Amino acid sequence: MAELDAIDCAIVNRLQDDLPVCERPYAEVAAELGIDEAELLSRLQRLLDERVLTRFGPLYDAERLGGAFSLVAMSVPEDRFEEVAERVNAFPEVAHNYRRDHDFNMWFVLATETPEDIARVNAEIATCTGLPVYDMPKEAEYHLRLKLEACP
């Protein structure tokens, strides 16, 4: 893993909070951190390129926009895991695909534009992998504020 210096750590820690709503939010955050906007953006891109960060961007409430989320599990034979993961991950609706040490060893989130699309995408995944998918729609929602310190 890439080495993080104090500025990298400060950037990672600060960007877990809300960005200012203004014309140049990165310039404002950079000023808070004692660097300029170009350095912040350059370092942020490096952290993404080196996979220290896998994603940086806004979080949308898909349901409020008319879309849907669902948790999906699959039981994938070990000798097919990589192939199935590649097929599943090719769907743009798939996010957060994880391997688990369990009979249901592949878990991922579907995010679709409409609730009806969940069933369609699940059926397409089942067809293209030849394996059943187990859809677990949300029954309740809990909001947790998780913040990880980059360099405690």
MDAnalysis code that builds the backbone (N, CA, C; Angstrom):
import MDAnalysis as mda
import numpy as np

u = mda.Universe.empty(456, n_residues=152, atom_resindex=np.repeat(np.arange(152), 3), trajectory=True)
u.add_TopologyAttr("name", ["N", "CA", "C"] * 152)
u.add_TopologyAttr("resid", np.arange(1, 153))
u.add_TopologyAttr("resname", ["MET", "ALA", "GLU", "LEU", "ASP", "ALA", "ILE", "ASP", "CYS", "ALA", "ILE", "VAL", "ASN", "ARG", "LEU", "GLN", "ASP", "ASP", "LEU", "PRO", "VAL", "CYS", "GLU", "ARG", "PRO", "TYR", "ALA", "GLU", "VAL", "ALA", "ALA", "GLU", "LEU", "GLY", "ILE", "ASP", "GLU", "ALA", "GLU", "LEU", "LEU", "SER", "ARG", "LEU", "GLN", "ARG", "LEU", "LEU", "ASP", "GLU", "ARG", "VAL", "LEU", "THR", "ARG", "PHE", "GLY", "PRO", "LEU", "TYR", "ASP", "ALA", "GLU", "ARG", "LEU", "GLY", "GLY", "ALA", "PHE", "SER", "LEU", "VAL", "ALA", "MET", "SER", "VAL", "PRO", "GLU", "ASP", "ARG", "PHE", "GLU", "GLU", "VAL", "ALA", "GLU", "ARG", "VAL", "ASN", "ALA", "PHE", "PRO", "GLU", "VAL", "ALA", "HIS", "ASN", "TYR", "ARG", "ARG", "ASP", "HIS", "ASP", "PHE", "ASN", "MET", "TRP", "PHE", "VAL", "LEU", "ALA", "THR", "GLU", "THR", "PRO", "GLU", "ASP", "ILE", "ALA", "ARG", "VAL", "ASN", "ALA", "GLU", "ILE", "ALA", "THR", "CYS", "THR", "GLY", "LEU", "PRO", "VAL", "TYR", "ASP", "MET", "PRO", "LYS", "GLU", "ALA", "GLU", "TYR", "HIS", "LEU", "ARG", "LEU", "LYS", "LEU", "GLU", "ALA", "CYS", "PRO"])
u.atoms.positions = np.array([
    [0.839, -1.185, 0.000],
    [0.000, 0.000, 0.000],
    [0.877, 1.239, 0.000],
    [0.391, 2.267, -0.620],
    [1.130, 3.521, -0.731],
    [1.347, 4.139, 0.646],
    [2.483, 4.802, 0.776],
    [2.774, 5.536, 2.004],
    [2.017, 6.861, 1.981],
    [1.367, 7.180, 3.083],
    [0.648, 8.446, 3.195],
    [1.439, 9.392, 4.075],
    [1.645, 10.611, 3.599],
    [2.274, 11.603, 4.459],
    [1.180, 12.348, 5.227],
    [1.582, 13.300, 6.043],
    [0.620, 14.005, 6.898],
    [-0.432, 14.749, 6.075],
    [-0.043, 15.285, 4.934],
    [-1.014, 16.007, 4.098],
    [-2.013, 15.031, 3.486],
    [-1.525, 13.882, 2.990],
    [-2.439, 12.861, 2.461],
    [-3.459, 12.460, 3.524],
    [-2.974, 12.216, 4.736],
    [-3.871, 11.815, 5.827],
    [-4.904, 12.895, 6.106],
    [-4.458, 14.143, 6.125],
    [-5.384, 15.252, 6.377],
    [-6.434, 15.341, 5.271],
    [-6.026, 15.107, 4.029],
    [-6.975, 15.140, 2.907],
    [-8.008, 14.036, 3.063],
    [-7.552, 12.809, 3.303],
    [-8.481, 11.680, 3.452],
    [-9.439, 11.935, 4.610],
    [-8.917, 12.388, 5.730],
    [-9.775, 12.636, 6.891],
    [-10.776, 13.757, 6.609],
    [-10.337, 14.832, 5.989],
    [-11.228, 15.974, 5.738],
    [-12.303, 15.658, 4.705],
    [-11.948, 14.899, 3.670],
    [-12.911, 14.639, 2.602],
    [-13.998, 13.650, 3.005],
    [-13.895, 13.073, 4.200],
    [-14.978, 12.231, 4.700],
    [-16.114, 13.075, 5.271],
    [-15.850, 14.357, 5.466],
    [-16.889, 15.278, 5.921],
    [-17.531, 15.929, 4.698],
    [-18.545, 16.697, 4.944],
    [-19.241, 17.361, 3.845],
    [-18.323, 18.353, 3.140],
    [-18.448, 18.392, 1.823],
    [-17.753, 19.419, 1.050],
    [-18.551, 20.712, 1.142],
    [-17.872, 21.841, 1.162],
    [-18.599, 23.109, 1.169],
    [-19.419, 23.263, -0.113],
    [-20.575, 23.849, 0.015],
    [-21.404, 24.139, -1.153],
    [-21.062, 25.566, -1.571],
    [-20.184, 25.646, -2.546],
    [-19.720, 26.947, -3.030],
    [-19.164, 26.746, -4.439],
    [-18.737, 27.829, -5.045],
    [-18.252, 27.755, -6.425],
    [-16.992, 26.904, -6.544],
    [-16.098, 26.952, -5.558],
    [-14.834, 26.201, -5.630],
    [-14.602, 25.457, -4.320],
    [-15.329, 24.360, -4.107],
    [-15.216, 23.638, -2.836],
    [-13.816, 23.085, -2.572],
    [-13.116, 22.658, -3.622],
    [-11.774, 22.112, -3.409],
    [-10.796, 23.198, -2.977],
    [-10.961, 24.397, -3.491],
    [-10.107, 25.507, -3.079],
    [-10.334, 25.817, -1.603],
    [-11.593, 25.774, -1.187],
    [-11.906, 26.054, 0.218],
    [-11.319, 24.984, 1.139],
    [-11.472, 23.719, 0.768],
    [-10.907, 22.631, 1.581],
    [-9.385, 22.731, 1.591],
    [-8.788, 22.998, 0.437],
    [-7.332, 23.135, 0.369],
    [-6.850, 24.227, 1.312],
    [-7.542, 25.362, 1.324],
    [-7.160, 26.464, 2.218],
    [-7.236, 26.027, 3.676],
    [-8.273, 25.250, 4.029],
    [-8.381, 24.723, 5.397],
    [-7.161, 23.879, 5.754],
    [-6.635, 23.162, 4.754],
    [-5.515, 22.246, 4.986],
    [-4.152, 22.904, 4.790],
    [-4.143, 24.175, 4.392],
    [-2.884, 24.892, 4.213],
    [-2.148, 24.557, 2.926],
    [-2.886, 24.115, 1.910],
    [-2.298, 23.836, 0.599],
    [-3.141, 24.544, -0.455],
    [-2.691, 24.500, -1.714],
    [-3.519, 25.120, -2.749],
    [-4.389, 24.064, -3.429],
    [-5.354, 24.558, -4.191],
    [-6.333, 23.685, -4.837],
    [-5.671, 22.676, -5.777],
    [-4.677, 23.110, -6.542],
    [-4.005, 22.213, -7.491],
    [-3.333, 21.055, -6.761],
    [-2.702, 21.340, -5.632],
    [-2.052, 20.268, -4.872],
    [-3.089, 19.300, -4.319],
    [-4.189, 19.820, -3.788],
    [-5.238, 18.941, -3.269],
    [-5.749, 18.019, -4.376],
    [-6.058, 18.584, -5.540],
    [-6.589, 17.778, -6.642],
    [-5.562, 16.768, -7.145],
    [-4.303, 17.161, -7.199],
    [-3.241, 16.253, -7.635],
    [-3.084, 15.088, -6.657],
    [-3.083, 15.408, -5.384],
    [-2.951, 14.356, -4.370],
    [-4.179, 13.448, -4.362],
    [-5.353, 14.023, -4.503],
    [-6.571, 13.218, -4.547],
    [-6.522, 12.251, -5.731],
    [-6.092, 12.727, -6.884],
    [-5.987, 11.850, -8.058],
    [-4.968, 10.740, -7.820],
    [-3.827, 11.066, -7.188],
    [-2.822, 10.045, -6.884],
    [-3.381, 8.994, -5.934],
    [-4.126, 9.414, -4.913],
    [-4.729, 8.466, -3.967],
    [-5.715, 7.545, -4.674],
    [-6.436, 8.070, -5.650],
    [-7.346, 7.238, -6.447],
    [-6.561, 6.311, -7.372],
    [-5.543, 6.841, -8.043],
    [-4.737, 6.034, -8.967],
    [-4.042, 4.884, -8.245],
    [-3.578, 5.138, -7.018],
    [-2.877, 4.115, -6.242],
    [-3.832, 3.225, -5.457],
    [-5.128, 3.446, -5.624],
    [-6.187, 2.648, -4.987],
    [-6.172, 2.756, -3.457],
    [-5.564, 3.839, -2.935],
    [-5.725, 4.137, -1.508],
    [-7.194, 4.460, -1.285],
    [-7.757, 5.249, -2.206],
    [-9.193, 5.506, -2.260],
    [-9.717, 4.797, -3.499],
    [-10.837, 4.121, -3.367],
    [-11.403, 3.438, -4.530],
    [-12.480, 4.267, -5.202],
    [-12.994, 5.230, -4.492],
    [-14.047, 6.071, -5.052],
    [-14.088, 7.372, -4.270],
    [-14.369, 8.458, -4.977],
    [-14.611, 9.726, -4.316],
    [-15.708, 10.420, -5.091],
    [-16.789, 10.722, -4.430],
    [-17.887, 11.397, -5.096],
    [-19.090, 11.465, -4.193],
    [-20.144, 12.076, -4.692],
    [-21.353, 12.231, -3.877],
    [-22.086, 10.911, -3.699],
    [-22.852, 10.838, -2.639],
    [-23.752, 9.717, -2.403],
    [-25.167, 10.213, -2.648],
    [-25.885, 9.493, -3.469],
    [-27.254, 9.861, -3.787],
    [-28.208, 8.872, -3.144],
    [-29.359, 9.350, -2.740],
    [-30.417, 8.482, -2.243],
    [-31.235, 8.055, -3.454],
    [-30.895, 6.887, -3.993],
    [-31.528, 6.418, -5.235],
    [-33.040, 6.312, -5.091],
    [-33.504, 5.910, -3.931],
    [-34.949, 5.745, -3.753],
    [-35.683, 7.082, -3.841],
    [-35.092, 8.135, -3.322],
    [-35.725, 9.455, -3.413],
    [-35.751, 9.962, -4.845],
    [-34.881, 9.402, -5.680],
    [-34.838, 9.774, -7.093],
    [-35.626, 8.801, -7.958],
    [-36.364, 7.875, -7.316],
    [-37.184, 6.915, -8.051],
    [-36.521, 5.585, -8.315],
    [-35.282, 5.420, -7.884],
    [-34.546, 4.177, -8.108],
    [-34.689, 3.202, -6.956],
    [-33.822, 2.201, -6.951],
    [-33.897, 1.169, -5.919],
    [-32.514, 0.577, -5.663],
    [-32.361, 0.038, -4.457],
    [-31.176, -0.718, -4.050],
    [-31.629, -2.078, -3.581],
    [-30.768, -3.064, -3.735],
    [-31.042, -4.365, -3.149],
    [-29.724, -5.080, -2.901],
    [-29.679, -5.849, -1.828],
    [-28.528, -6.688, -1.522],
    [-28.762, -8.043, -2.167],
    [-27.754, -8.560, -2.837],
    [-27.881, -9.822, -3.563],
    [-26.751, -10.749, -3.139],
    [-27.084, -12.033, -2.977],
    [-26.079, -13.043, -2.636],
    [-26.095, -14.149, -3.677],
    [-24.936, -14.760, -3.851],
    [-24.819, -15.911, -4.743],
    [-23.901, -16.942, -4.095],
    [-24.146, -18.190, -4.404],
    [-23.263, -19.279, -3.999],
    [-22.499, -19.700, -5.252],
    [-21.241, -19.312, -5.314],
    [-20.446, -19.497, -6.527],
    [-19.396, -20.582, -6.287],
    [-19.343, -21.599, -7.150],
    [-18.282, -22.601, -7.010],
    [-16.911, -21.922, -7.036],
    [-16.034, -22.345, -6.154],
    [-14.731, -21.696, -6.016],
    [-13.975, -21.641, -7.341],
    [-14.050, -22.696, -8.129],
    [-13.302, -22.716, -9.389],
    [-13.887, -21.769, -10.440],
    [-15.064, -21.205, -10.182],
    [-15.683, -20.248, -11.107],
    [-15.746, -18.836, -10.530],
    [-15.234, -18.656, -9.320],
    [-15.456, -17.386, -8.633],
    [-14.985, -16.187, -9.461],
    [-13.762, -16.211, -9.945],
    [-13.230, -15.059, -10.690],
    [-14.031, -14.802, -11.959],
    [-14.368, -15.862, -12.673],
    [-15.148, -15.718, -13.911],
    [-16.523, -15.117, -13.625],
    [-17.192, -15.627, -12.585],
    [-18.522, -15.118, -12.235],
    [-18.420, -13.673, -11.749],
    [-17.413, -13.377, -10.942],
    [-17.230, -12.001, -10.460],
    [-17.056, -11.046, -11.639],
    [-16.289, -11.459, -12.631],
    [-16.080, -10.615, -13.808],
    [-17.394, -10.374, -14.550],
    [-18.193, -11.416, -14.691],
    [-19.484, -11.272, -15.376],
    [-20.428, -10.371, -14.581],
    [-20.502, -10.610, -13.279],
    [-21.396, -9.815, -12.427],
    [-20.957, -8.355, -12.424],
    [-19.665, -8.129, -12.272],
    [-19.152, -6.758, -12.199],
    [-19.289, -5.999, -13.509],
    [-19.535, -6.701, -14.606],
    [-19.732, -6.033, -15.896],
    [-21.073, -5.302, -15.959],
    [-21.988, -5.628, -15.051],
    [-23.277, -4.937, -15.020],
    [-23.081, -3.576, -14.364],
    [-23.460, -2.493, -15.028],
    [-23.261, -1.168, -14.435],
    [-24.075, -0.956, -13.157],
    [-25.092, -1.765, -12.940],
    [-25.933, -1.622, -11.742],
    [-25.296, -2.236, -10.497],
    [-24.203, -2.987, -10.664],
    [-23.577, -3.703, -9.546],
    [-22.549, -2.819, -8.855],
    [-22.628, -2.797, -7.534],
    [-21.649, -2.075, -6.720],
    [-21.281, -2.932, -5.517],
    [-20.160, -2.637, -4.936],
    [-19.752, -3.258, -3.673],
    [-19.805, -4.781, -3.724],
    [-19.128, -5.392, -4.653],
    [-19.119, -6.847, -4.761],
    [-18.014, -7.402, -3.868],
    [-18.409, -8.262, -2.924],
    [-17.461, -8.798, -1.949],
    [-17.502, -10.311, -1.900],
    [-16.332, -10.907, -1.661],
    [-16.217, -12.340, -1.415],
    [-16.358, -12.557, 0.091],
    [-17.127, -13.563, 0.462],
    [-17.325, -13.909, 1.871],
    [-16.999, -15.379, 2.087],
    [-16.559, -15.694, 3.282],
    [-16.271, -17.074, 3.667],
    [-17.564, -17.686, 4.196],
    [-18.397, -18.153, 3.275],
    [-19.723, -18.653, 3.606],
    [-20.225, -19.411, 2.391],
    [-21.283, -20.213, 2.561],
    [-21.872, -20.870, 1.391],
    [-22.295, -19.829, 0.355],
    [-22.884, -18.737, 0.826],
    [-23.162, -17.603, -0.054],
    [-21.896, -16.749, -0.038],
    [-21.027, -16.998, -0.998],
    [-19.690, -16.403, -0.956],
    [-19.525, -15.143, -1.804],
    [-20.568, -14.741, -2.527],
    [-20.518, -13.488, -3.284],
    [-21.719, -12.632, -2.889],
    [-21.424, -11.410, -2.455],
    [-22.461, -10.465, -2.034],
    [-22.224, -9.151, -2.755],
    [-23.285, -8.588, -3.299],
    [-23.146, -7.300, -3.968],
    [-24.438, -6.506, -3.833],
    [-24.331, -5.227, -4.123],
    [-25.472, -4.321, -4.083],
    [-25.860, -3.991, -5.518],
    [-27.152, -4.039, -5.791],
    [-27.682, -3.552, -7.066],
    [-28.279, -2.174, -6.828],
    [-27.976, -1.257, -7.703],
    [-28.579, 0.078, -7.675],
    [-29.159, 0.314, -9.061],
    [-30.478, 0.452, -9.134],
    [-31.152, 0.574, -10.426],
    [-31.983, 1.850, -10.496],
    [-32.345, 2.218, -11.714],
    [-33.119, 3.440, -11.922],
    [-34.564, 3.306, -11.482],
    [-35.099, 2.088, -11.501],
    [-36.471, 1.859, -11.040],
    [-36.501, 0.590, -10.197],
    [-37.461, 0.473, -9.282],
    [-37.570, -0.762, -8.490],
    [-37.765, -2.003, -9.369],
    [-38.464, -1.855, -10.474],
    [-38.716, -2.996, -11.363],
    [-37.427, -3.519, -12.004],
    [-36.443, -2.657, -12.140],
    [-35.182, -3.074, -12.761],
    [-34.402, -4.068, -11.901],
    [-34.654, -4.093, -10.599],
    [-33.948, -5.042, -9.727],
    [-34.191, -6.469, -10.211],
    [-35.453, -6.839, -10.405],
    [-35.785, -8.202, -10.847],
    [-35.191, -8.489, -12.221],
    [-35.239, -7.504, -13.106],
    [-34.693, -7.697, -14.458],
    [-33.195, -7.967, -14.412],
    [-32.450, -7.154, -13.654],
    [-30.997, -7.325, -13.583],
    [-30.656, -8.645, -12.896],
    [-31.380, -8.984, -11.830],
    [-31.136, -10.278, -11.180],
    [-31.335, -11.427, -12.163],
    [-32.381, -11.359, -12.966],
    [-32.637, -12.415, -13.958],
    [-31.519, -12.466, -14.992],
    [-31.039, -11.313, -15.426],
    [-29.944, -11.276, -16.400],
    [-28.665, -11.860, -15.808],
    [-28.391, -11.561, -14.541],
    [-27.201, -12.109, -13.886],
    [-27.326, -13.624, -13.767],
    [-28.498, -14.101, -13.376],
    [-28.713, -15.551, -13.273],
    [-28.509, -16.221, -14.629],
    [-29.013, -15.608, -15.675],
    [-28.875, -16.178, -17.020],
    [-27.416, -16.197, -17.470],
    [-26.712, -15.100, -17.272],
    [-25.341, -15.026, -17.793],
    [-24.347, -15.834, -16.966],
    [-24.677, -16.135, -15.708],
    [-23.760, -16.932, -14.880],
    [-24.201, -18.384, -14.768],
    [-25.484, -18.647, -15.039],
    [-26.013, -19.992, -14.853],
    [-26.193, -20.355, -13.391],
    [-26.212, -19.351, -12.529],
    [-26.336, -19.575, -11.086],
    [-27.514, -18.783, -10.535],
    [-28.164, -19.317, -9.491],
    [-29.261, -18.558, -8.886],
    [-28.744, -17.342, -8.125],
    [-29.571, -16.307, -8.102],
    [-29.277, -15.121, -7.298],
    [-30.343, -15.011, -6.218],
    [-29.933, -14.544, -5.070],
    [-30.837, -14.410, -3.926],
    [-30.941, -12.938, -3.575],
    [-32.089, -12.371, -3.883],
    [-32.336, -10.948, -3.698],
    [-32.877, -10.704, -2.299],
    [-32.295, -9.738, -1.610],
    [-32.724, -9.390, -0.258],
    [-33.029, -7.904, -0.190],
    [-34.243, -7.530, -0.582],
    [-34.585, -6.106, -0.568],
    [-34.594, -5.544, 0.852],
    [-34.357, -4.264, 0.924],
    [-34.301, -3.572, 2.213],
    [-35.673, -3.570, 2.877],
    [-35.696, -3.916, 4.160],
    [-36.931, -3.826, 4.942],
    [-36.943, -2.582, 5.814],
    [-35.764, -2.165, 6.242],
    [-35.632, -0.966, 7.075],
    [-34.285, -0.334, 6.754],
    [-34.171, 0.949, 7.009],
    [-32.926, 1.657, 6.732],
    [-32.412, 2.292, 8.012],
    [-31.124, 2.135, 8.233],
    [-30.471, 2.711, 9.394],
    [-29.294, 3.536, 8.898],
    [-29.167, 4.732, 9.400],
    [-28.074, 5.605, 8.981],
    [-27.000, 5.602, 10.055],
    [-25.816, 5.206, 9.655],
    [-24.663, 5.221, 10.536],
    [-23.638, 6.179, 9.957],
    [-23.013, 6.930, 10.794],
    [-21.954, 7.840, 10.341],
    [-20.631, 7.149, 10.626],
    [-20.005, 6.624, 9.595],
    [-18.726, 5.949, 9.735],
    [-17.637, 6.859, 9.203],
    [-16.681, 7.133, 10.037],
    [-15.538, 7.932, 9.614],
    [-14.288, 7.210, 10.087],
    [-13.410, 6.913, 9.155],
    [-12.170, 6.218, 9.466],
    [-11.025, 7.215, 9.432],
    [-10.226, 7.221, 10.475],
    [-9.070, 8.103, 10.507],
    [-7.968, 7.488, 9.656],
    [-7.473, 8.230, 8.676],
    [-6.438, 7.720, 7.779],
    [-5.143, 7.461, 8.529],
    [-4.784, 8.349, 9.415],
    [-3.545, 8.222, 10.185],
    [-3.853, 8.625, 11.620],
    [-4.335, 7.673, 12.397],
    [-4.751, 8.026, 13.774],
    [-3.617, 8.564, 14.616],
])
